[in-house]
Amino acid sequence: MDWFIDAGDDPAHKFLLMLVAIALFVVVMGLILFLVDRPRNAPRWLVSLGFVGPALAMLAFGLLYPGLDTIKNSFYNRNGSEFIGLDNYATAFTESQFLIVLGNTALWVLVAPITATFLGLVYAVVVDKSRFEKFAKALVFLPMAISMVGASIIWKFVYEFKPAQGTVQQTGLLNQVIVWFGGEPIQFLLQRPLNNFLLMVVLIWIQTGFAMTLLSASIRAIPDDIVEAARLDGLSGFGMFWRITIPSIRPALVVVLTTIAMTTLKSFDIVRTMTAGRFNTSIVANEFYEQSFRQNNTGLGAALAVLLFVIVIPVIVYNVRQMRLAEEVR
């Protein structure tokens, strides 16, 4: 049995373990459904439990238990051997290293979602009903097809630095442009707080297409009679945009803004790929990984994970509320 479970690095063992897990899942689910379907007049609660029960059990095992265990670990020391109460949380809110992390996270949440939503909205309005609308929208939406890690690697090459030595060509596009204009190459990712904004550019580049797509659909859904009535009242240009477009798509704006904010709070990939949190660029999503798996401080890592979870909850609740309001309006 130990040989079977301890697959190691052998692909054959791993493949066999995967097949057994799939087969076991099929057998268990088939047995549950068979037992539920066997009684002729089975009560509704039994049928519901048969279909929903396994999913709830897996959610509890995969989400609820790890969450509760993380909360418990946040009250213990680095190896979980001693209960230390709120010391980990005190460390996160008092030490300068973690105050920088919290400040960076707040900066990301304030700047990235607002900028991406604003650019997406402006772009959706500008290209709406233009000759090249489909091409223009596809161009901005394309970065959505790239993973966070892939996008980070692309932009890391854009910011790449090489010392100005004779005929050495710059690899980074941005530094090469600076050299063409007679300037000296800059180590962009080392310059704080500029490096934080340069990391945000990656997320904004990806999420602008998402914002543009949803907001463009909302703009097209504005009833024609409202637009015509506004034009008869003399509105046009910016007045039409500010007094008609913005109020009409407000629910969509809020959903886009909060959705990008939640994505921003989870932007571990960008920071880890481009700077690994060095040069004062770490955010909470990166720092709890750093503390848990690199510094082996499971208690502090758990506290940072709980802190991130607490920050995300109000955003999720507000997002769900706004989506329900939007559905009621429809």
C-alpha positions, 0 to 999 in steps of 0.5 A: 500500500505504501508503494502504491501511495508513494508514487515519487517521480515515476510517471507510471505510478502517478498515472496509475494513481490518477486512474485509481482516483478517477475510478474510485470517484466514479464508483462512489458517485455511482453507488450514491446515485444508485442508492438514492434512485432505488427507493420508489418513493424516496423523500425529496431531502434524500434525493437532494442530499444524493446529488448535492451532498458529494459536492458539498462534502468536497467543497468542505474538504477542499475549501472549508477545512483548509480555511479553518486550518489556516485560521488556526495556524495563524495563532501559532508560531512559525512551526506550529508548536506554540500558541502565540495568540495575535502576535503574527497579526501584530507583526504584520501591522507593526514591522516596517517590512510588512507595512510596505507590503500592506501599502503596496497592496493598497496602492495596487487596489486603488490604482490598477482597477480604476485605471483598467476600468477607465481605459476600458470604458474610454476605449469602448466609447471611442471605438463604438460603431467605428469602421474598425470596431471589431479589429480595434476591440480584438486588439485590446482583448488579445492580452486576456488570452495570455496568462499572468506569467506569460504577460509578466515575462513579456513586460520583464523584457520590455523593462530589461536593463543593460549597462551602457557600454560601447555598442551594447544593444539594449534588450529592453524595448523601453531602455532602447527607446531611451538610448535612441533619444540620447539618454542613459538606460534605467534599471526600472524594476529597482526604482521605488515606487516607480517599479510598483506602477510598472508592475501594475501596467502588466495587470492593467494591460490584461484587464483593460480588454475585460473591462472594454468587453463588458462595458461595450456590451452595456453601452450597446444595451442602452435603449435607443429611446433614451439616447434619442430623447437626450439628443432632442434635449441638446445633449451630445459629446461629453454631456451625453457620455456623462449624463446618459452613458455613465448612469445607464451602465453604472451597475456594469461599471461597479461589477467590472471595478470590483472584479478587477479589484479581486483579481488585483488582490490575487496578483501573485503571478506578476510580482513573483515572476518579475521581482519575486517581491524584491526591491520593495514590490511585494504584496500580501498575495506574494508575501504569504507565499514567501513567509510560508514556503521560503522562510518556513514561517507557517504562522505568519504566512497563515496570518497574511493569508487570513488578512488577504481573505478578510480584505477580499470578503467585502469586495465579494459581498459588494460585487454580488449585491451589485450583480443582483441589483443589475438583474432586478433592473433588467 
